């Protein structure tokens, strides 16, 4: 799961007015951009470039990955069989959040907080499966956004709640995923929806339902572009009205978020890196 497990802090940023973000290194800068984007989204404190009432220091951020390739044999249409290679990337991002007031007194601290996610692809040869995973930089950018959003939710009094129905039938794993979701176990739900969505033996109608459910999960955790892209894939498999309506709804929400980001951007500053600002 791409989200960091972070519990609510005892303070909210609305009590300290303005926030200055100091990031050390490229990964930390991406995390800081996500923090600022979330705060703008929930109308939190104004993020300033200098002299904030509070200072968020993002330190020690580093990333890495592990890629594993497995082969499996599938039946062919002619009665024979063929091999498919599945590549799985586990990427991680770690770092620390330290919030202080102007005098340097500590308000909040999270040391060595980790965020991780898994991406999977399939191809006829191993290297093609690895190449299909895409650049590691894209995975790290996604993790940085998740980490930044998670910390910002920790210290903001506002909450964004997504209430969406999801599909629960068509495959035993769909029913199991629905149970996990109802229990609040998004990790377990997402793992099973992913399994169904990439299983070539599952009917396209059911795979589209699994992608729909994944879109619900990504939206619920602030990954709006990822949710929309997932619904685009779902509609390509099965353009039923419910899927197309959700895809179009997410597209409208992304457009509204881009407008908000543009209004709140500092002079000479573009949309936060990794945001929906590039469409």
Helices and strands as residue ranges (DSSP letters): G 13-15, E 19-23, H 26-41, E 47-48, E 54-75, E 81-101, E 106-123, H 126-131, H 136-154, H 172-182, H 186-197, H 204-220, H 224-237, H 241-264, G 276-278
